[in-house]
Amino acid sequence: MNTQEFEELWITLNELYNANRFIEYIEISSAAIESAIALGMYKKAILLLRYSCASYFQTGDLQVSISVLEQYRELTFQYGDDIDLIHHYILAAIYWGTLGHLKKSGEFMIKGLKIAERIQHIDSMGKIYNNLSDLENSLGNYQKAKDFALKSLYYANFFETKHDNPYTGIIYSKINLAVAQIWLEEFDEADELLQELLAMIQKPPYSKVQLEVINAYALLCEKQGRIGEAIDLYQKSKHYALQNNDLSMLQTIYNSLVKLIEEQGNKIVLCSIQKEYINILLEIQRENYTHMLFEMEYNDQKKQLEKTSFIDPLTNVYNRRYFDENAEKMVEKASAENQQLALMMIDLDYFKEINDTNGHLFGDDALTITATKLKDYFQPFESIVARFGGDEFIVLCQLQEGESVQMMAENLYQTLNSLSLTINDETVHLEFSIGLSTNNQGQIIAVAELIHNADTALYTSKRNGRNQITLYNQYSDVGNSK
């Protein structure tokens, strides 16, 4: 699929999702997601994956929805921004809550809310307050659920206050508000809301949100003593939830049906419903959705642990351990594919004097700003940037097509040479000695040899007066300095 074909499909998918045509969206979204990733359009791939999570959830396929969430999470943590991260936490919270893990659901919601409040993202704040309302309803805190639902509607411009880019998921907020009102015995207010929502329901097949409206109205009938009407509504909802294979919703519906039919005293129907309920519970147990979520969380914790063991805590670049474990692979790959690599040893000149004169915190700042500049400079390259020890950094990078070693070295030197820090209204300019070696277009296959050559070039830079870059030359003891 080329770029133009993808863009046309992108428009179609957005139209389908916004029209709540979830089944149609699911049918054609996979190819678009694969193409977006292949074309490097990661932001669009992330959005399509988020829509896929929601679409599978709305059609009741929780297992596929959770598996898509994992792909969404991976891409979000690699290429996403704050808003993508918020949506990840929102989705994770919904799944944990759906499976009955309410405390964990709340933890994810609060994580998302903190980011949303920091960047003042109104849509996300509306979503999260809606989800918190649903959570409090599940916990039986109905006044709190009502307050959160009203706050969510506030961010949806339901009241007089207007927001730019308001929250658009108003139906769920109204459902949660109605449910809270029912339990608070504010029946007239709940009925008014639900009648409005029922009027919006289209012909079947019904989506999850439409079934939630029917279930909320069934709850209203139940609490008002209209038992027969409540049973009929739950039976209707059950029929379509079965079609959607929405096991979590079926569990809620069967729980209500068993209780109401038991009140009616109809033992034959009760026996039949109980058998169906047992089968649903067994299927939920077989699917083991919770295990999938725990596995996902374990992988996150494992990655965080790996990151901690490979990252220098002061400068937030890789440490020597990571370099030692990964540089060899990069050099072997370059040798097999005849790629040109450059290895640089970078030393902050007069670092002891900087520490002694300005203090160790200033020295830490000097190292941190150097590391940040190196990360930014080598971000477009396939590279490893690491703190080698003390005031010394090491970088291994693959040269970009058409770029010479001399050009890259000169640009790096100029970039580092512009660094300065201010202390007591005085500006301190940082200076660097750099030694550089190459793998001779894949001819050198030992990392140790590359480091030795770069270290030799670094020594030459220092011997010749510091604040310069030297390219290692095997035919000369001095090398070429700048």
C-alpha positions, -999 to +999 in steps of 0.1 A: +000+000+000+015+033-010+011+067+008-018+079-013-037+046-009-031+047+029-043+083+032-075+075+013-081+045+037-072+067+067-101+091+058-125+062+054-115+046+088-119+079+106-154+083+091-164+048+101-152+051+136-168+085+142-201+071+129-198+042+154-197+016+126-173-005+146-177-038+127-169-022+094-140-004+110-126-037+123-129-054+089-105-030+071-083-015+099-056-042+101-041-035+067-041+002+074-023-002+107+004-024+091+008+001+063+011+031+087+039+013+106+057+003+074+054+039+061+068+053+094+035+071+102+036+061+138+012+087+151-015+076+127-008+039+135-012+047+173-045+064+167-058+036+145-048+011+172-066+031+198-097+031+176-093-007+171-091-013+209-124+007+213-141-010+184-134-045+196-144-034+231-177-020+217-185-052+198-178-072+229-145-090+218-125-083+249-098-109+241-088-093+208-092-058+223-067-066+250-042-080+225-045-049+204-040-028+235-005-045+239+005-034+204-009+001+211+011+003+244+043-008+226+040+019+199+029+045+224+059+042+247+082+042+217+067+070+195+037+085+213+032+118+232+015+127+265-020+124+250-012+089+236+001+079+270-031+092+287-053+071+264-032+041+272-039+046+309-076+052+302-079+020+281-059-001+307-081+013+335-113+003+316-101-033+310-090-037+347-123-023+358-143-045+334-126-075+349-134-065+385-100-052+395-113-018+407-083-007+427-059-012+398-084+005+375-084+035+398-046+036+398-043+038+360-070+065+359-051+087+384-019+083+364-037+095+333-055+123+351-022+137+365-009+140+329-042+154+315-043+181+343-007+190+337-012+196+300-049+208+305-062+183+279-100+188+282-111+157+262-089+134+284-101+150+316-137+144+305-130+108+297-112+101+330-139+117+351-165+097+333-145+065+340-141+075+376-178+079+378-183+044+365-157+031+390-175+048+419-208+033+408-192-001+409-179+006+444-213+017+456-202+054+461-232+068+443-229+105+454-193+105+444-202+088+411-228+115+404-203+143+411-177+127+388-203+123+360-214+159+363-177+170+362-173+149+330-204+166+315-189+199+324-159+191+303-182+181+275-197+216+274-230+202+287-234+233+309-229+270+302-191+270+305-174+264+272-141+247+265-120+244+234-119+208+221-144+195+247-149+159+257-171+142+232-181+110+249-212+124+265-234+093+263-214+073+288-213+103+311-251+105+310-254+067+316-232+069+347-251+099+359-284+081+355-272+050+373-260+071+402-293+089+403-312+056+403-293+043+433-298+077+450-335+073+443-336+103+421-359+084+397-375+113+378-341+128+369-327+094+358-358+086+338-355+119+319-319+112+310-325+076+300-356+084+278-334+108+259-307+081+254-332+054+245-346+077+217-311+077+202-308+039+200-309+027+164-319-007+151-298-037+159-270-049+160-265-029+192-231-017+203-219-019+239-229+016+247-265+011+235-268-021+256-255-001+286-284+023+281-309-006+280-293-021+311-295+012+329-332+015+321-337-021+333-321-011+366-345+018+368-375-005+363-361-029+389-356-002+415-392+011+409-406-024+413-414-030+376-399-064+378-415-079+347-404-050+325-369-051+340-366-089+332-377-083+296-351-055+291-323-077+306-334-106+283-332-083+253-298-070+263-286-105+270-296-116+235-274-090+218-246-093+243-245-131+234-243-121+197-214-098+206-198-125+229-195-097+255-187-119+284-182-092+310-216-076+302-233-110+302-219-116+337-236-084+349-269-091+331-271-128+343-264-116+379-294-093+377-316-118+359-310-146+385-319-123+414-351-109+397-364-143+385-357-157+420-379-129+434-406-139+409-404-175+422-404-190+386-382-221+394-382-235+358-369-203+342-345-198+371-330-232+366-325-224+329-309-190+336-286-204+362-273-230+338-266-204+312-249-182+338-226-211+349-216-216+313-207-179+309-187-180+341-168-210+329-161-194+296-148-163+313-125-185+334-112-202+302-105-169+285-084-158+314-083-121+303-069-111+337-038-132+330-032-113+297-033-079+316-010-092+343+014-104+317+013-070+300+020-053+333+048-077+341+065-070+307+063-032+315+079-038+349+106-060+333+114-033+307+116-007+335+140-029+354+161-035+323+161+002+316+172+010+352+201-015+349+213-001+316+208+037+322+233+060+339+212+076+367+229+111+365+230+117+327+201+094+316+221+080+287+232+043+285+259+031+308+290+011+300+273-022+307+247-015+280+275-004+256+295-035+262+265-058+257+252-041+225+281-026+206+294-060+194+261-068+176+262-034+159+298-040+147+290-075+135+260-062+115+281-035+100+307-059+089+282-082+073+265-054+054+297-033+047+284-003+067+306+025+079+307+030+116+323+057+137+333+053+173+340+085+194+356+088+228+345+123+242+362+138+272+351+169+291+382+190+294+394+203+328+365+186+345+384+184+379+390+222+377+353+228+369+343+207+400+369+223+423+360+259+411+322+257+408+312+228+430+301+192+422+265+201+414+278+224+387+300+195+375+269+173+374+251+199+353+280+200+329+279+162+324+241+162+321+240+190+295+267+172+275+248+139+276+216+156+265+233+173+236+249+140+225+215+122+226+199+150+206+227+151+180+228+113+174+190+108+176+187+106+137+215+080+136+215+043+144+237+048+175+246+040+211+254+070+233+268+060+267+287+074+297+319+054+297+330+066+332+337+098+350+337+127+326+341+105+295+314+095+270+315+069+242+294+069+210+291+043+183+271+053+153+264+042+118+270+070+093+241+082+073+242+078+035+262+104+018+278+117+050+316+116+054+333+109+087+350+143+085+317+161+080+300+143+110+331+149+132+332+186+124+294+191+130+297+172+163+327+193+174+308+226+166+277+213+184+296+205+216+317+236+214+286+258+217+277+244+252+280+267+282+266+270+317+260+301+339+270+304+376+269+335+397+262+356+366+293+342+349+293+321+318+314+290+317+321+276+282+326+238+281+354+224+260+359+188+248+387+165+235+374+139+211+390+108+196+374+092+166+380+059+148+361+040+121+355+004+112+370+009+077+337+001+060+332-031+079+369-043+079+374-039+116+352-064+135+364-060+171+349-034+193+380-034+215+401-024+184+377+005+177+379+017+213+417+014+213+420+034+181+396+061+193+414+062+227+447+067+209+431+096+189+417+111+221+452+110+237+465+129+206+438+156+211+448+160+247+486+160+239+480+187+212+464+211+236+428+197+242+396+212+229+398+195+195+388+163+176+413+138+162+405+112+136+426+080+141+450+074+113+467+040+113+496+054+092+504+082+116+512+085+153+494+118+154+462+115+134+442+144+119+432+171+143+407+199+142 
